Amino acid sequence: MLTSETSIIATILLVALGILGWGFYRARPFGNLGVLAWLQSVVLMAPWLLFFGLFAAGIYINIVGVLFLVVVSAGLYIFLGKRLRSEGQDAILKQRATERLAAESAADGNSTPSADIAELKAEPPSIPDDDLQKIRSIFGIDTFFATEAIAYQEGAIFKGNLRGEPEAIHARLSQSLQERLGEQYRLFLIENIDGKPVVIVLPSRNDPRPMSLAQKAFAAILLLATIGTSLEAAGILLNFDLFSQPERFLEVLPISSGILAILVSHEIGHWLLARRHQVRLSWPFFLPAVQIGSFGAITRFESLLPNRKALFDIALAGPAVGGIISLLMLILGLLLSHPGSLFQVPSEFFQGSILVGSLARVVLGSALQSALINVHPLVIIGWLGLVITALNLMPAGQLDGGRIIQAIYGRKTAGRATFATLILLGIVSLANNLAMYWAIVILLLQRDLERPSLNEISEPDDARAALGLLALFLMITTLLPLTPALAGRLGIGG
């Protein structure tokens, strides 16, 4: 008889296979380009399908096998990406040749691009006429051939045809706009609802605003609260209440310092990559939680993102730094664990995470068969850090995982992932208070997607997509528990 965990995994696998089948059906009409794009999706999902398919069948792949699957998947994804770009480049060259012939025919008929631009159907009333004419002048047949302008908020949408690589065209148009109008306007290159590129020009006064003094004060209060909950969480781990026994402050300091070090390293990762991309970040709004010290922090962008690559890099940097430090703490703690270590945890502790249980099995071996296992404090700190990192990697809204999904797959997929994550958390919260708390946080504070970047069309490269795959894979293996049957086969528990 199947266990409930196995049934859930089997259902997820069936849904994933159904999605792949539907994707192939949708891709066939697009020829080689469509099939290659579909194969990339298959390669991205293959390690997940294989790992969890075998997991549902009671077969466990160790950490070396998992890394091998991810490396092979990344290599195939990059190879297919090169083939896809090569095929796409041929298609672009054919399209450009066709458009050039059409333009020459139009020139023979005494019709010029400049005349077409001058006959735009609608002018946005909120942009002064002089500014509007200067904005129109940045377009051309070799960049973006504008055919229509319509009002949009305080700016305008320019519809037309993109005549080159999005990244290069956006850079040229932005530079031309700045030369003519300085910093008065911002130029966005995005996909319209019909999937065609459009240019949106908006006043720079709509840019994100820096934090107010009140917001900074609130962030400072949350930081102090997080320090307090980290100290209290350390006390709970040591089986006493710090608030009722403050004289034992020095006892909780090492563990709480470790938790805070992981939180700070996470934010430093964000800050370093944001600085590299010349993006301003707000102060972090830490989320205090007595259960594990903190659930991480909410960080807002205080400037526009140049492209989706920057969004990916900044989003991944925090979990990468915090997760690596947590993983090193966990492994070092396992290596330092010995009879007489500070903590004694039940063997069920290592059944709560596939990743943690697997690493413990490799390092501790047969010691996991005991009812109580002696572990170094770094094991607890590392495990808490991995949980905090994994929660922030969930693919929802403005969480790091949601930003990664938005950067790689676009806003539409990110919106669907957010909805699916909230539904899943709602189901899990029936038996887990932690999931309920996190679902409420996402629903109230983090459910919205990030605003579009200045160049929303150019996608991150294949290497970034592979890293995103690895991050999401590790998130699932951290949060998903071992089934009792599989834990028994691994020798975890009596």
C-alpha positions as CSV (number, residue, x, y, z in Angstrom):
1,M,0.0,0.0,0.0
2,L,1.3,3.4,-0.9
3,T,2.2,5.9,1.8
4,S,0.6,9.4,1.6
5,E,4.0,10.9,0.8
6,T,4.5,8.5,-2.1
7,S,1.0,9.2,-3.4
8,I,1.7,12.9,-3.4
9,I,5.0,12.4,-5.3
10,A,3.4,10.1,-7.8
11,T,0.6,12.7,-8.4
12,I,3.3,15.4,-9.0
13,L,5.1,13.1,-11.5
14,L,1.9,12.5,-13.4
15,V,1.1,16.2,-13.6
16,A,4.7,16.9,-14.7
17,L,4.5,14.3,-17.5
18,G,1.1,15.8,-18.5
19,I,2.7,19.2,-18.8
20,L,5.5,17.9,-20.9
21,G,3.1,16.1,-23.2
22,W,1.0,19.3,-23.6
23,G,4.2,21.2,-24.2
24,F,5.2,18.9,-27.1
25,Y,1.7,19.2,-28.6
26,R,2.1,23.0,-28.5
27,A,5.7,23.0,-29.8
28,R,5.2,20.9,-32.9
29,P,3.6,23.6,-35.1
30,F,6.8,25.7,-34.6
31,G,9.0,23.2,-36.2
32,N,12.6,22.7,-35.1
33,L,12.7,25.8,-32.9
34,G,9.6,24.6,-31.0
35,V,10.9,21.1,-30.6
36,L,14.3,22.3,-29.4
37,A,12.7,24.6,-26.9
38,W,10.5,21.7,-25.7
39,L,13.6,19.5,-25.3
40,Q,15.2,22.1,-23.1
41,S,12.1,21.9,-20.8
42,V,12.5,18.1,-20.8
43,V,16.1,18.4,-19.8
44,L,15.3,20.9,-17.0
45,M,12.7,18.5,-15.6
46,A,14.5,15.2,-16.2
47,P,16.5,15.2,-12.9
48,W,13.4,16.0,-10.9
49,L,11.3,13.3,-12.7
50,L,14.0,10.7,-12.4
51,F,14.9,11.5,-8.7
52,F,11.3,11.7,-7.4
53,G,10.1,8.8,-9.7
54,L,12.7,6.5,-8.1
55,F,12.0,8.0,-4.7
56,A,8.3,7.2,-5.1
57,A,9.3,3.6,-6.0
58,G,11.4,3.4,-2.9
59,I,14.8,3.7,-4.7
60,Y,17.0,6.4,-3.3
61,I,19.8,8.1,-5.3
62,N,22.7,9.3,-3.0
63,I,24.1,12.9,-3.1
64,V,26.8,11.9,-5.7
65,G,24.1,10.6,-8.1
66,V,22.0,13.7,-7.6
67,L,25.0,16.0,-8.5
68,F,25.8,13.8,-11.5
69,L,22.2,14.2,-12.7
70,V,22.3,17.9,-12.3
71,V,25.6,18.3,-14.1
72,V,24.5,16.1,-17.0
73,S,21.2,18.0,-17.2
74,A,23.0,21.4,-17.2
75,G,25.4,20.3,-20.0
76,L,22.5,19.1,-22.2
77,Y,20.6,22.3,-21.5
78,I,23.5,24.4,-22.6
79,F,24.1,22.3,-25.7
80,L,20.4,22.5,-26.7
81,G,20.5,26.3,-26.0
82,K,23.3,26.7,-28.5
83,R,21.4,24.7,-31.1
84,L,18.3,26.8,-30.4
85,R,20.1,30.1,-30.8
86,S,21.8,28.8,-34.0
87,E,18.4,27.8,-35.5
88,G,16.9,31.1,-34.3
89,Q,19.7,33.2,-35.8
90,D,19.0,31.6,-39.2
91,A,15.3,32.4,-38.8
92,I,16.1,36.0,-37.9
93,L,18.4,36.4,-40.9
94,K,15.6,35.2,-43.2
95,Q,13.1,37.6,-41.6
96,R,15.5,40.5,-41.9
97,A,16.0,39.7,-45.6
98,T,12.3,39.7,-46.2
99,E,11.8,42.9,-44.3
100,R,14.6,44.6,-46.3
101,L,13.0,43.6,-49.5
102,A,9.7,44.9,-48.3
103,A,11.3,48.2,-47.3
104,E,12.9,48.6,-50.7
105,S,9.6,47.9,-52.3
106,A,8.0,50.6,-50.1
107,A,10.7,53.0,-51.0
108,D,10.0,52.4,-54.7
109,G,6.4,53.4,-53.9
110,N,7.5,56.7,-52.4
111,S,6.7,55.6,-48.8
112,T,9.4,56.2,-46.2
113,P,9.7,55.0,-42.6
114,S,9.8,58.5,-41.3
115,A,6.5,59.2,-43.0
116,D,5.0,56.1,-41.4
117,I,6.2,57.2,-38.0
118,A,4.7,60.7,-38.5
119,E,1.3,59.1,-39.1
120,L,1.0,57.4,-35.7
121,K,-2.6,56.9,-34.8
122,A,-2.6,58.2,-31.2
123,E,-0.5,60.5,-29.2
124,P,-0.2,60.1,-25.4
125,P,-1.6,63.4,-24.1
126,S,0.5,63.4,-20.9
127,I,3.8,63.8,-22.8
128,P,4.5,67.3,-24.1
129,D,4.6,67.5,-27.9
130,D,8.2,68.5,-28.1
131,D,9.2,65.5,-25.9
132,L,7.0,63.2,-27.9
133,Q,8.7,64.3,-31.2
134,K,12.1,63.7,-29.7
135,I,11.1,60.3,-28.4
136,R,9.8,59.4,-31.9
137,S,13.1,60.4,-33.4
138,I,15.0,57.7,-31.6
139,F,13.3,54.9,-33.6
140,G,14.5,53.8,-37.0
141,I,14.3,51.0,-39.5
142,D,17.5,49.5,-38.2
143,T,16.4,49.5,-34.5
144,F,12.7,49.6,-33.8
145,F,10.4,50.5,-36.6
146,A,7.5,52.2,-34.7
147,T,4.1,51.9,-36.4
148,E,1.7,53.1,-33.6
149,A,1.7,55.1,-30.4
150,I,-1.0,54.9,-27.8
151,A,-1.4,56.5,-24.3
152,Y,-0.2,54.4,-21.3
153,Q,-0.4,55.8,-17.8
154,E,1.8,58.9,-17.8
155,G,3.7,57.8,-20.9
156,A,3.2,56.0,-24.2
157,I,3.4,52.5,-25.7
158,F,5.1,52.3,-29.1
159,K,4.1,49.3,-31.2
160,G,6.2,48.2,-34.1
161,N,8.9,45.8,-35.3
162,L,12.1,44.9,-33.5
163,R,15.0,44.9,-36.0
164,G,17.8,43.2,-34.1
165,E,18.9,41.6,-30.9
166,P,16.8,43.0,-28.0
167,E,19.8,43.7,-25.7
168,A,21.7,45.7,-28.4
169,I,18.6,47.5,-29.6
170,H,17.5,48.5,-26.0
171,A,21.0,49.9,-25.3
172,R,20.9,52.0,-28.5
173,L,17.4,53.3,-27.9
174,S,18.1,54.1,-24.3
175,Q,21.3,56.0,-25.1
176,S,19.5,58.0,-27.9
177,L,16.7,58.8,-25.5
178,Q,19.1,60.0,-22.8
179,E,21.0,62.1,-25.4
180,R,17.8,63.9,-26.3
181,L,15.9,64.2,-23.0
182,G,18.5,63.4,-20.3
183,E,17.0,61.5,-17.3
184,Q,13.4,62.7,-17.8
185,Y,12.2,59.3,-19.2
186,R,12.8,55.6,-18.9
187,L,12.6,53.2,-21.9
188,F,11.2,49.7,-21.4
189,L,11.4,46.9,-24.0
190,I,8.8,44.3,-23.2
191,E,6.5,41.8,-24.8
192,N,2.9,42.8,-25.5
193,I,0.0,40.6,-24.6
194,D,0.2,39.2,-28.1
195,G,3.8,38.2,-27.7
196,K,5.3,41.0,-29.9
197,P,7.9,43.4,-28.6
198,V,6.8,46.9,-27.7
199,V,8.6,50.0,-26.3
200,I,7.1,51.8,-23.3
201,V,8.4,55.2,-22.4
202,L,7.5,56.5,-18.9
203,P,8.6,59.5,-16.9
204,S,11.5,58.9,-14.5
205,R,9.4,60.3,-11.6
206,N,7.7,56.8,-11.6
207,D,11.0,55.2,-10.6
208,P,11.1,53.3,-7.2
209,R,11.6,55.6,-4.3
210,P,14.2,55.3,-1.5
211,M,13.1,54.2,1.9
212,S,11.5,56.8,4.1
213,L,12.8,57.5,7.6
214,A,9.7,55.7,9.1
215,Q,10.5,52.6,7.0
216,K,14.1,52.6,8.1
217,A,13.0,52.9,11.7
218,F,10.6,49.9,11.2
219,A,13.4,47.9,9.6
220,A,15.6,48.6,12.6
221,I,12.9,47.5,14.9
222,L,12.4,44.2,13.0
223,L,16.2,43.7,13.2
224,L,16.1,44.0,17.0
225,A,13.1,41.7,17.2
226,T,15.0,39.1,15.0
227,I,18.0,39.3,17.3
228,G,15.6,38.6,20.2
229,T,13.9,35.7,18.5
230,S,17.2,34.2,17.5
231,L,18.3,34.3,21.1
232,E,15.0,32.8,22.2
233,A,15.2,30.0,19.6
234,A,18.7,29.2,20.8
235,G,17.4,28.9,24.4
236,I,14.5,26.6,23.3
237,L,17.1,24.4,21.6
238,L,19.0,24.3,24.9
239,N,15.7,23.4,26.7
240,F,15.2,26.7,28.6
241,D,13.4,30.0,28.2
242,L,15.8,32.9,27.9
243,F,13.2,35.5,28.7
244,S,12.5,33.9,32.0
245,Q,16.2,33.1,32.6
246,P,18.2,36.1,31.2
247,E,21.2,35.3,33.3
248,R,21.9,32.4,30.9
249,F,22.5,34.8,28.0
250,L,26.1,33.6,27.3
251,E,24.8,30.0,26.8
252,V,22.6,31.0,23.8
253,L,25.1,33.4,22.3
254,P,27.0,30.9,20.1
255,I,23.9,29.4,18.5
256,S,22.1,32.7,18.0
257,S,25.3,34.2,16.5
258,G,25.4,31.4,14.0
259,I,21.8,32.0,12.9
260,L,22.4,35.7,12.6
261,A,25.6,35.1,10.6
262,I,23.7,33.1,8.1
263,L,21.0,35.8,7.8
264,V,23.6,38.6,7.4
265,S,25.6,36.6,4.8
266,H,22.4,36.1,2.8
267,E,21.8,39.8,2.6
268,I,25.4,40.5,1.8
269,G,25.1,38.2,-1.2
270,H,22.2,40.2,-2.4
271,W,24.0,43.5,-1.8
272,L,27.2,42.5,-3.6
273,L,25.4,41.5,-6.8
274,A,23.1,44.5,-6.7
275,R,26.1,46.7,-6.5
276,R,27.7,44.9,-9.4
277,H,24.6,45.6,-11.5
278,Q,24.3,49.2,-10.2
279,V,21.0,48.4,-8.6
280,R,20.0,50.0,-5.2
281,L,18.5,47.8,-2.5
282,S,16.4,48.8,0.5
283,W,17.4,47.9,4.0
284,P,16.3,44.3,4.7
285,F,13.0,43.9,6.7
286,F,13.9,40.8,8.7
287,L,11.0,38.5,9.7
288,P,11.4,37.3,13.3
289,A,10.2,33.8,14.2
290,V,10.6,32.1,17.5
291,Q,10.6,28.6,15.9
292,I,13.9,29.0,13.9
293,G,15.0,32.5,14.8
294,S,13.9,34.2,11.6
295,F,12.3,33.4,8.2
296,G,14.8,35.6,6.4
297,A,14.2,39.1,5.2
298,I,12.2,41.2,2.7
299,T,14.3,43.4,0.4
300,R,12.9,45.8,-2.1
301,F,14.6,47.2,-5.2
302,E,15.0,51.0,-5.0
303,S,16.0,51.4,-8.7
304,L,14.9,49.9,-12.0
305,L,16.5,46.6,-13.0
306,P,18.4,46.8,-16.3
307,N,17.4,43.3,-17.4
308,R,16.3,39.8,-16.3
309,K,19.9,38.7,-15.9
310,A,20.4,41.3,-13.1
311,L,17.2,40.1,-11.5
312,F,18.4,36.5,-11.5
313,D,21.9,37.3,-10.3
314,I,20.7,39.4,-7.4
315,A,17.9,36.9,-6.4
316,L,20.3,33.9,-6.5
317,A,23.2,35.5,-4.7
318,G,21.6,35.7,-1.3
319,P,20.5,32.0,-1.2
320,A,23.8,30.9,-2.7
321,V,25.9,32.6,-0.1
322,G,23.6,31.8,2.9
323,G,23.0,28.3,1.6
324,I,26.7,27.4,1.1
325,I,27.6,28.7,4.5
326,S,24.7,26.7,6.1
327,L,25.8,23.6,4.2
328,L,29.4,24.0,5.3
329,M,28.3,24.4,8.9
330,L,26.1,21.3,8.7
331,I,28.9,19.2,7.2
332,L,31.5,20.5,9.6
333,G,29.1,19.9,12.5
334,L,28.5,16.3,11.4
335,L,32.3,15.7,11.2
336,L,32.8,17.2,14.7
337,S,29.9,15.2,16.2
338,H,30.9,12.5,18.7
339,P,29.6,10.8,21.8
340,G,29.3,13.5,24.5
341,S,28.4,16.4,22.0
342,L,26.2,19.2,23.3
343,F,23.0,18.0,21.6
344,Q,21.3,14.7,21.6
345,V,18.6,14.5,18.9
346,P,16.2,11.6,18.0
347,S,17.0,9.8,14.8
348,E,13.7,11.1,13.4
349,F,15.4,14.5,13.2
350,F,17.3,13.3,10.2
351,Q,14.2,12.0,8.5
352,G,12.8,15.6,8.2
353,S,14.9,16.4,5.1
354,I,16.2,14.4,2.2
355,L,19.3,16.5,1.9
356,V,20.2,16.6,5.6
357,G,19.4,12.9,6.1
358,S,21.5,11.9,3.1
359,L,24.5,13.9,4.3
360,A,24.1,12.6,7.8
361,R,24.0,9.0,6.5
362,V,27.3,9.6,4.6
363,V,29.1,11.1,7.5
364,L,27.7,9.4,10.6
365,G,27.0,6.0,9.1
366,S,25.6,3.4,11.4
367,A,25.4,5.9,14.3
368,L,22.0,7.0,12.8
369,Q,20.5,3.7,13.9
370,S,20.5,4.7,17.5
371,A,17.4,6.2,19.1
372,L,19.4,9.3,20.2
373,I,22.3,10.7,18.2
374,N,25.0,13.1,19.6
375,V,25.5,16.1,17.3
376,H,27.6,19.2,17.4
377,P,25.7,22.6,17.6
378,L,26.9,23.4,14.1
379,V,24.6,20.7,12.8
380,I,21.6,22.5,14.3
381,I,22.7,25.9,13.0
382,G,23.4,24.6,9.6
383,W,20.1,22.8,9.4
384,L,18.2,25.9,10.4
385,G,20.1,27.9,7.9
386,L,19.2,25.5,5.1
387,V,15.6,25.7,6.1
388,I,15.6,29.5,6.0
389,T,17.3,29.4,2.6
390,A,14.9,26.8,1.2
391,L,11.9,28.8,2.4
392,N,13.1,31.9,0.5
393,L,13.8,29.8,-2.6
394,M,10.1,28.8,-2.9
395,P,8.9,29.9,-6.3
396,A,6.4,32.6,-5.2
397,G,6.0,36.3,-5.7
398,Q,9.0,38.4,-4.6
399,L,10.7,35.6,-2.7
400,D,14.1,34.8,-4.1
401,G,12.7,31.7,-5.7
402,G,9.9,33.7,-7.3
403,R,12.3,36.2,-8.7
404,I,14.5,33.4,-10.1
405,I,11.4,31.9,-11.9
406,Q,10.4,35.4,-13.2
407,A,13.9,36.0,-14.5
408,I,14.2,32.6,-16.3
409,Y,10.7,31.9,-17.5
410,G,9.0,35.3,-17.5
411,R,6.1,37.0,-15.6
412,K,3.3,34.7,-16.8
413,T,5.0,31.5,-15.6
414,A,6.1,33.3,-12.3
415,G,2.4,34.2,-11.7
416,R,1.3,30.6,-12.1
417,A,4.1,29.3,-9.9
418,T,3.1,31.7,-7.2
419,F,-0.5,30.5,-7.3
420,A,0.6,26.9,-7.3
421,T,2.9,27.5,-4.3
422,L,0.2,29.2,-2.3
423,I,-2.2,26.3,-3.0
424,L,0.5,23.8,-1.9
425,L,1.3,25.7,1.2
426,G,-2.4,25.9,2.0
427,I,-2.7,22.1,1.8
428,V,0.5,21.5,3.8
429,S,-0.5,24.1,6.5
430,L,-3.4,21.8,7.5
431,A,-0.7,19.7,9.3
432,N,2.2,22.2,9.7
433,N,2.0,25.6,11.4
434,L,5.2,26.7,9.7
435,A,3.7,26.3,6.3
436,M,0.6,28.3,7.4
437,Y,2.8,31.1,8.7
438,W,4.8,31.3,5.5
439,A,1.7,31.2,3.3
440,I,0.3,34.2,5.2
441,V,3.6,36.1,4.8
442,I,3.6,35.5,1.1
443,L,0.0,36.3,0.6
444,L,0.1,39.5,2.5
445,L,3.6,40.8,1.7
446,Q,5.3,38.9,-1.1
447,R,2.7,37.7,-3.6
448,D,3.2,40.4,-6.2
449,L,5.7,39.9,-8.9
450,E,8.6,42.3,-9.4
451,R,8.0,45.2,-11.8
452,P,9.3,44.6,-15.3
453,S,13.0,45.3,-16.0
454,L,14.0,47.9,-18.6
455,N,14.8,45.1,-21.0
456,E,12.3,42.4,-20.3
457,I,12.7,40.5,-23.5
458,S,16.3,39.3,-23.2
459,E,16.4,36.0,-21.2
460,P,19.2,34.8,-18.9
461,D,21.7,32.5,-20.5
462,D,21.7,28.7,-20.2
463,A,24.2,28.6,-17.4
464,R,22.0,30.8,-15.2
465,A,19.0,28.6,-16.0
466,A,21.0,25.6,-15.0
467,L,22.0,27.3,-11.7
468,G,18.3,28.1,-11.1
469,L,17.4,24.5,-11.7
470,L,20.0,23.4,-9.1
471,A,18.8,26.0,-6.5
472,L,15.2,24.8,-6.9
473,F,16.3,21.2,-6.7
474,L,18.2,21.7,-3.5
475,M,15.2,23.7,-2.1
476,I,12.9,20.6,-2.6
477,T,15.4,18.1,-1.2
478,T,15.8,20.3,1.9
479,L,12.1,20.7,2.6
480,L,10.8,17.3,1.5
481,P,11.1,14.6,4.2
482,L,12.2,11.0,3.9
483,T,9.5,8.5,4.0
484,P,9.7,6.1,7.0
485,A,10.3,3.1,4.7
486,L,13.1,4.8,2.8
487,A,14.6,6.1,6.0
488,G,14.7,2.5,7.3
489,R,16.4,1.3,4.2
490,L,19.0,4.0,4.6
491,G,19.6,2.9,8.2
492,I,18.2,6.1,9.8
493,G,16.3,5.1,12.9
494,G,16.0,1.9,14.8
